[in-house]
């Protein structure tokens, strides 16, 4: 039976390639495949855009690689590591190929959804549900970031994970595959499917391979807290998605979960505001926005290094992506009226995250609270309605992903040598571990926005773009940079300066550890001195999002019919 399905998929691939070679004008067709026991099913596809077949493979490779890691662990503990590394390396290579061949920098804003690559496969036609994947500049950058940090997460856990390595890499790769699915899915049902799929693997990652210094109950409690927060907020978004689909059906007589069609759904203002809140709550929990952030410090403090890298570097970005991709375009009028509240929540997050980071003695919890602070700037940018601020938010998300990953990797390396994360037990490490203190200083000053790093470019563009729209909020948020310098320098002083707590010799950084950190350093500096490729790639997507947001507000064409 599995061979029959494999044969069917192989013939499907051959037919897709044949249609592309034949130069079909629209790249559309139907293929009849035979499944198990002679059953038939039909596949509808759209290959009219460049590199369409690469999109499902970006998702399938991590999932297939994860299954292979789990099943082939019996042949040796090193096998899952290499399979995982090859899988994410291939995923990163495919995403870079799409970047090089997509012509994103040449795209012009059109005011309508504009995809460089698009793949459509009918799934449940009765309800208008399809496997609809699409790629533009925004989603491409997020996929590339996912592939890069996925490779680094595997490498940084190369020696850390000693038990159930196959199952560990299964969960790690499935998290990454789910994240890529979130960035590519344009069908709302498929988007929610991938959004929820990330939760269970992350739960296992925290509960089974969490902090070695904690007991099982503490790890399970942190994992359960993460699961409940995200699952409950996800159910709120599911209700909003279903309500939007029903409203669209009542207005047009068509059942569909397609994002492009739902964009044109007429609805009353009250209903639009309620549905917008459903989406916002789900994204605010994952971002996270104060006061919905309670799961984040516990999850970070108990997660393994690879889990923290993925959590801070990638998973938080799915929330900002969801706001930009779905919440603003689908509900522009409600989002416009909600913008002052959202931006003040961003300011609260900036100062609250900085203050809580300053108070922490656990270095991982300190870094976790810095994420709350930095994502507050992204929240302000998203609701400013400024294209410059939007592009600054993209740069900030990438820079924060790189800098947070660097800090968490360094934190893991310090724990391997000191067997503690308590800053009170550190001190005097500057001359005891070669290279690591200097690299820690680089990432510390990068998080506070040092010129020459990507963090500075992102924050500068956010503040510069937001000031003409909301000058008071922008001026207040700039003081958050002062607080960032306080907690960053306090972390350095407590960990690396002062009297040493022990005279025991400490192992220096290995070539693998040093290579990981230097790669992140180089990328952060490149992003800081030459961000133009990122800006060119995201320009058209950000212009379209701004167009949907501002034009709908200006036209005020919302139907005034009852709920």
N, C-alpha and C positions, 0 to 999 in steps of 0.2 A: 504493500500500500504506500509506504513512503516513497518507493521508487516511482510509482505512478505520478505522485504529486511532483516529485523532482523532475520527471520527464515533462509534465505539463508546464512547469515553470520554465524549463529550458526551451520548450517550443514557443512559449510566450516571449521570451527574450529574443529568440531568433526572429519572430514575426515583427517585433518592435524594431529591430535592426533593419529588417527588410523594408519596412515602411519608410524608415528614414532614408535608406539608400535610394528608394524609388522616387524620392523627391515629392511625396504627397504634399499638395499645396498647404493643407491645414494640419497635416500630421495626425489625422484622426482615423480611427478604424475600429473594427470589432473582430475579435478572435474567439473561436469556439474551442474550448479545451475540455478534455475528458479527465474527470477526477476518479476517485476510487469507485469500484464496482460499476464502471461505465457511466457514471453520472456526468452530466454536461453543465458547464457554466460559461458565462460570457464575460469577457473583459473588454470594457470600453476604455480607450486611452487617448490622451492628447499629447502628442510629441511635437507640437508646433513651435516650442521654444527650445533654445539651445541647451544641450546637456541635460535634458529632462530626466533621462534614466539614471543620472547620478544622484538625484535627490532621494529616492527610496533607499539607495545603497548607503547613503550617509547615515541612515537610521538602522538599516539591517546589519551592517558590519559590526557595530558594537553588540547588538543582540546575539548574533551568531557567534561572535568571538567570546561572549560571556558564557554561552552554553558549552562551547569547546573547552574553555578553561575549567568548567565544572566537571565535565566528563573525562577529560584527559589528565586530571591530577594524579590518577593512579600510575601514570608513567614517570612521575617524578615531580618534586615540589617546584622545580624551576620551569616546568612546562607551562603552567598557567601564567607566570610572569611574562614569558616571551610571547605567548599568544595574545595576551592583553596589550602588550606594547606594540606588537605588529598590527593589531586591530585598530588601535587609536592612531598609530602612525599612518596607516592607510587612510583612515578617516580624515586626518589633518591634511594629507597630501591631496585627497579629492577636493576638499574645501578650498585649498590654495589653487588648484587647477581651475575651479569655478571662478575664483577671483581673477586669475590671470586671463581667462577667456571670456568673462562675462561682459566686459565693456561698461562697467558700472559708472566709471568716471565720465563716460560720454552720454549717460542717460539725461534726459531733460524732463523737468516736472510737467505733469499732464493734469494733475488734479483728480485723477482716477487711479485705482490700484494698478500698478505697473510692475510686472514681474519679468525678471531676466530669464528665469527658468521656471517651468510649471509642469507638474505631473498630476493627472487626474485618473482615478480608477474607481468606477462605481462600486459601492460597498453595500448599501441598503437603499436601493432606488425608491422603495415605497415611501420613505420619509426624507428623501433628498439628501442622504448621507453618503459621502464619498471619501476616498483616500485622496484628498486634494492637498498637494504640497506645492509651495511656491517660494521663490527666492528673490529678494531684492537686496539693496545695499545694506539695510539695517540687519536683516536676518543673516546675511552672509558674514558680516563682522562678528556676530554672536556665535555662529557656527564655528568660525575659525578660532575664536577665543576658547570655545568648548573643546575643540580638538587639541589645541596647544596645552591647556591646563589639564586635560585628560592624560596626555602623555606625561606631563610633569607629576601628576598624582600617582601614576603607576611607578615612576622611577623613584619618587621620594619614599614610597612604601616597599621598596625592593627588599630591604632587610628587616623592616619593622614588623611585618606580618609573618608569623611563624606557624599558625595553625589554620586549617581549613582554607588554604590559599586559593583553591579552585572556586569555592563558594564566595570567598571575598571578592575575587576579580569578577565573578558573575554579577554580584550586586553593584560593584563599581562601574562596570561597563553598561549595565542596564540603566543606571542613573544617567550616565552620559548619553545613551541612546534616547532616553526619555526627554532629556533636555533639548537635544537636537530636534526631536519631534515637535516640541513646543515651539521652537524657532521656525520650523518649516510648515506646520499645519495651518491651513487656511479654512478648512472645514471646522466649524465650532465644536462639533461632537468629537472629532479627532483631536482637536486641541485639548479638550477636557480629558480625553482618554490619556494622552501623554502627560498632562498636568498631574493627574492622579497616579500615574504609573511611577513617577519618581519617588513617591512617598515610602512604599514598602521596602525597596532596596536600601534607602537611606536609614530606615528604622533598623534593619538588620546590621548595617554598617556601624551604627552607634552602639546598639545593644550587645553585639557579639565581639567587636574588635575595638571597643572604646578605650578610654584612659586606663592604663595598666594599674595606676595607683588607686583606682576606685573599685568598689565591689560591684557585683552584678546588679544588685538592686538599684544602685545609683545610676548606672548606665541605662538600665531598662526604664527607669523613671524619666530620664532626659529624653530617651527615644520616644517614649509614650507621649510626653508633653509635646514634642515636635509633631508627632503624628496627629494628635487631637487638634492642635491649633490649625494645621494645614488642611486636615480632612474636613473639619467643621466649616472653615472658610470656603473650601472647595465646593461643598454642598450648597452654600449660598450662591456661588457663581453658577452652579448647575441649574438651580431654580431660575436664575436670571436668564440663562441661555434658553431654557425651555420656554419661558414666558416670551422672550423675543421671537422665537420661532412661531409660537401660537399667534402672536400679534401680526407677524408677517403673513401667516396663512389667512387670518381673518381679513386682512387688507387686500391680498392678491389672489387668494385661493390656491397658493402654491406652498407645498411643504419643502423646506430647504434649510440646511445648516450652512450653506455657502456664505462665506464672509462678504464677498462682493455684492451678493444680492441683498443680504441683510442690511448693508449700508444704506439702502434706499427705503427702509421700512418707515412708513409714517406712523406716528404715535403721539398721544397727548403729552404735554409737558410733565405732568405728575407721574405718568407711567415711565417716561424716559428717565426722570430723576431716580425713581425707585430701582430701575434696572441698572442704572449707572452705579448706584451704591452697592448692588450685588457684586458687580465686577470689582469695584474699588476695594471692598472688604477683603476679597480673596487676594488681590495683589498687595494690599497694604500689610497683610499678615506675612506674606512671603518676602516683602522688601527688606526689612520690616519697618513699619511706622509705629512710633510711640502713640498709644499705649498697647499696641498689639505685638510687641516685640519679645514678650516674656520667654518664648521658647529658645531664642537665639543664643544667649550666653550659656545656658545649660547644654544645648546641643553642641556648641563649639568646644566647651570644656571637656566633654566626654567623648567626642568623636576622635577617631584616629587622624593622623596628619592628612592622609589622602581625603578623608571625609571633610575636614575643615577647608582644604584647598578647593574642593568642589562646591562646598556650601557657600563660602564667602565669594569665591571667584566666579561661580557660574549660576548657582541656584537663585541667589538674590537678584541676578540680572534678568531672570525670567519674569519677575514682577514688573520691573521697569519697562521691559519689552512689551508685556501685556498691556500696560497703560498706554504706551505709545501706539501700539498696533491696533488694539481693540477698543479700549475704553473711550479715548478721545474721539476717534472717527465715528464710532457707533452712536455715541451720545454727546454730540458737540455742545448743544445748548446747556444741558445739565452739567457737563464738565466745566463749561465756562462759568456758570454761576457757583459751582462748587470750588473753583480754583482758589479763592482766598482762604477757605478752610484748609484745603490741601497744602497750600504753601505755608500757612502758619503751623500746620503739623510738621512740615519739613523743618521749620526753624526750631520747633521744640525738640525734634530729633537731633538736630545739630548740637544744641547746647546740652541736652540731657545725655546724649551718647558721649560727648567729651567729658562731662562731669563724672559720669559713672566710670569711664575709662581711667580717669585720674585716681579714683578711689580703689581700684582693683589691686590685689596682691598676686592673683593668678595671671600669668602673662597671657594665656590664651583667652581668658575672659576680657582682659584689657583690649586685645586686638579685636575681639568680637564686638565690643561696644564702639570701637572706632568705625566699624562698618555701619552701625546705626547713624553715626554722625555724618559720614560721607554720603550715604544714600539720601540724607536730608537735602543736600545740594541738588541731587538728581530730581527729587520730588519738586523742588522749586522750579527747576528748568522745565520739567514736563508740563506744568500748568501755567507757565509764563506765556505760551503762545508765540514765542520768538524762535525763528529758525536757527539763529546763531546759538541760542541757549539749548535747543534740541541737539545740535551737533556737539556742543560742549558736553551735554549729558552722555552722548555716545562715547566721546573721548574719556570722560570721567569713569564710565562703567568699565571700559577696557583697562584704563590705568589702575583703577581700584582693584580689578581682578588680578592684575600682575603684581601690584605691591602687596595686597593681602596674601596672595599665594606665597610670595617671598617671605613675609613675616611668619606665616604658619609653618613653612618648611624649616626656617631657621629655628623656630620654637621647638619643632620636633627633633632637630639635631641637638639642641641644647639639652632636651630631656634625656636623650640617649646617653649623654655624657654626665649630666648632673643628677639624673633621676629625681628631679623636682622641677615644678613650674612656679614655685613660690618665690616672688621677687625678694622677699625678706631673707631667703636662704642663698641668694646669689650675691654678687658684688666682687669687684676686683678681677673680673674675667678678661679685661682688655689685653693683658699680656700673656694670658694662659692658654688661649685658643687662637691659633693662627688664622687670620683672614676673617673669621666669623664676626668679631666685634665691629670691624670696619664696614662689612657688608650690612650688618644690622643697622649701623648708623645711616647708611645710604637709604635703606627702606624707611627708617624712622623719619628722616627729613623729607623723603618723597611723599609720605602720607600727609605731611603738613603743607605740601604744595611748593616745594623748592623749585625755583626756575631751572629749566633744563630737564625736567622730568615731565612725563605725561600728565601727572596729577595737577601740575601748575597750569598746563594748557587747558585741561578740562574745567577747572574751577574758574580760571580767568574768563573763558568763553561763557560759562554759565552766568557769572556776575555781570559781565559786559552786555550780554544779550538780555538779561532780565531787568537791568536798571531802567531802561526807558519805559518798561511796562509797570513794574512795581518797585519804585526807587526806595521806599521805606523798608520793605522786606529785604531788598538786596543789601542795603547798608547794614541792617541788623545782622544779616547772615555772615557778613564779612568778619564780624567779631568772633565767629566760630573758628576762624583760622588761627586766631590768637590762642584759643583754648587747645587747638590741635597741637600747637607748638609746646604747650605745657605738658600734656600727657606723653607726647613723643619723647621729649627730653628727660622727663622724669623716669620713663621706662629705661632709657639709656643709662641714666645716673645710677639707678638702683641695681641694674643687672651687671654693668661693666666697670663701674668706677667704685671708689671706696676701698675699704680693707677686704681682702679675700677671706671668705669663710672657711676655706680649707686649703691645705698645701698639696693635696693629691694631684699628681700629674694628669692632664686631660689630653685625650686624643685629638689631633688636628683634623681638619676637614679632609675627607677622601676626595679623589678626583671626581667621582660621581656627584657628591654633594656640592663641590665647588662649581662644577659645570652647570648644575641646575640653577644655582643662584646667579652665576655670571650671565646666563642666558636671559634671565628676567631683568637683570641690571641693564644689559644692552638694549633690550626691547623697550624698557621704560625711558631710557635716554633717547633712543630713536624716536619714540612717540613724542618726547618733549621738544626735540630740535627739528623734527620733520614730520608733523602730523598730517601733511597734505594728502597722502594716499587715503587715510581714514576719512578726511573731510570730503574728498572727491567721491569716495564710494558711498557715503551716507547722504550726500547732498540732495539727490533727487527724492529719496525716500522721505527725508525730513521735510522737504518742500511740499510734498504731497500731503503729509500728515498735517502740516500747518495749514494747507489750503482747505482740507476737509474741516478742520477745527474752526478756522476763522470765517470761511465763506458761509457755513451753515449758521453761525451765530449772526452774521450780518444780514443774511437773507430772511431769517426768522420765518421759515416756511413750515414750521411744525403744525400739524393738524390740531385743531382745538376741540375735536370731538371728545366725548366722554371716554372714561376708562373702559 
